[in-house]
Amino acid sequence: MSGELSPIDKAKFVAAKRAAEMVEDGMRVGLGTGSTAAWLVRCLGEMVREDGLKISCVPTSLRTAQLSREVGLTVISLEEAKWLDLTIDGADEFDSELNLIKGGGGALLQEKIVASASDQMVVIADTAKEVSRLGAFPLPIEVIPFGLSTSRALVEELLISMDVMGRAVSLRMDGAAPYITDEGNHILDLHLTRIGNPRQLSLALNQIPGVVENGLFIDICDTVVVGYGDGRVEVRDINEGTIETDRIDFVETDNLFTDLGD
């Protein structure tokens, strides 16, 4: 039940619950990937079942698509949707300008495409994800398998000239084998500690042969919904320059998330 959630899980829950209230009947909605986004999917499923909400959803990963179908959401492809009213997703880090690091869950490519095909992107996060400068969370980049060692060497060479504090690069693993994304690619995690110029780094990384996309989301996020463990929520709109505060009450018998494995 909600009353048994940890403070971090409560923060994720209230952020997701508040963001779900932004979804209106008839919308085409992009759904992110990760633990916080999974709470959103469950909230939307409840709204569909109990309130009759009618929406079409474009998931950003196979696991989000599976969960969406399990809770009763209508899942369509981005090709079918063509354009989205709203995308709601989590983030691994965000700064005061709502620049993001994403990709900890391995779905950064689909997440960036879906977010870019939306009128608005809303990020849901607990307060621990807010940073003064991006970079403490490893920056993921998706690379094709062919020429992986070459691409990695080029990335390492590029980092020498970038305004970053650390330059270690590691291949993401899945047990004893390299991690494989939904598109059949690999992920290099860049351990940078601090990124001085995220925009410059993002542009430079995407010029490297073999790099498909990077996890820096610059000028894509419009609003962030920040949840706190005591039920408080802040809605920060970068375009309007506003901050709204709210509080989400917990229902002790609410068992929406007791079987959530993410």
C-alpha positions, 0 to 999 in steps of 0.5 A, spaced: 500 500 500 502 507 499 502 507 506 508 502 506 512 506 500 519 508 502 520 516 502 523 516 495 517 511 492 512 516 495 516 522 492 515 518 485 508 516 486 506 523 487 510 526 482 507 521 477 500 522 480 500 530 479 503 529 472 497 524 470 492 530 472 495 533 465 493 528 461 486 530 458 481 526 454 483 524 447 490 526 447 496 522 444 501 521 450 508 519 450 510 514 455 517 514 458 521 508 461 524 507 468 521 506 475 518 513 475 515 513 469 512 506 471 508 509 476 505 514 471 503 508 467 499 505 473 496 512 474 493 512 467 491 505 467 487 507 473 484 513 470 482 509 464 479 504 468 475 508 473 474 515 470 473 512 463 479 516 460 480 515 453 487 516 450 492 513 445 499 512 448 506 511 445 511 507 449 519 509 449 521 501 450 518 494 450 517 494 457 513 500 458 509 497 452 508 491 456 506 494 462 501 499 458 497 493 455 497 490 462 494 496 465 489 497 460 492 503 456 491 503 448 498 502 445 500 505 438 506 506 434 509 513 433 508 512 426 500 511 427 500 517 432 505 522 427 505 527 433 503 527 440 500 532 445 504 530 451 510 526 453 511 524 460 518 521 462 523 521 468 530 523 468 536 521 471 538 528 472 535 535 471 538 542 472 535 549 473 534 550 466 531 543 465 536 540 461 536 533 463 541 526 463 537 520 461 538 513 459 539 510 465 534 505 463 537 504 456 531 507 452 534 514 451 534 513 443 526 512 443 525 517 449 529 523 445 525 521 439 518 521 442 519 527 446 521 531 440 515 529 437 511 532 442 508 539 443 510 538 450 515 534 455 513 533 462 519 530 466 517 527 473 522 526 478 524 526 486 527 531 489 534 527 489 534 528 481 535 536 481 543 538 480 546 544 480 550 542 474 549 535 470 554 530 470 554 526 476 550 521 473 554 517 468 552 520 461 549 514 456 551 514 449 548 509 444 553 506 439 552 501 433 555 494 434 560 495 428 566 499 430 565 499 437 572 500 439 573 505 434 567 509 436 569 508 443 576 511 442 573 517 438 569 519 444 575 518 449 579 523 444 573 528 444 573 528 451 580 531 452 577 537 449 571 538 452 569 542 459 568 536 463 571 533 470 572 526 469 573 522 462 572 515 464 568 511 459 565 504 460 561 499 456 554 498 459 554 490 461 548 485 462 551 480 466 557 477 462 555 480 455 554 487 453 547 491 454 543 491 448 538 496 447 531 495 443 534 497 437 540 492 437 545 497 439 550 498 445 551 503 450 557 507 453 557 510 459 561 516 460 563 518 467 564 525 467 562 528 474 561 535 471 559 537 464 561 545 463 557 545 457 552 540 455 550 543 449 557 543 446 558 536 448 551 534 446 553 536 439 560 534 439 558 527 441 553 526 435 558 528 430 562 521 432 561 516 427 557 510 430 554 514 435 547 514 434 544 519 440 546 521 447 543 522 453 543 529 454 536 532 453 537 540 451 531 545 450 526 539 450 523 539 457 518 544 458 515 542 465 518 538 471 514 535 476 518 534 483 515 530 488 517 529 495 517 524 500 511 528 504 506 528 499 508 535 496 509 537 489 512 542 485 510 544 478 516 548 474 514 551 468 520 553 464 516 557 459 512 561 463 517 561 469 512 559 474 512 554 480 506 551 483 506 547 489 501 542 491 500 536 495 497 529 494 494 525 499 496 518 500 490 512 500 492 507 505 488 502 501 491 504 495 495 498 492 496 500 485 503 499 485 504 493 490 506 488 484 510 493 480 517 490 479 521 496 477 
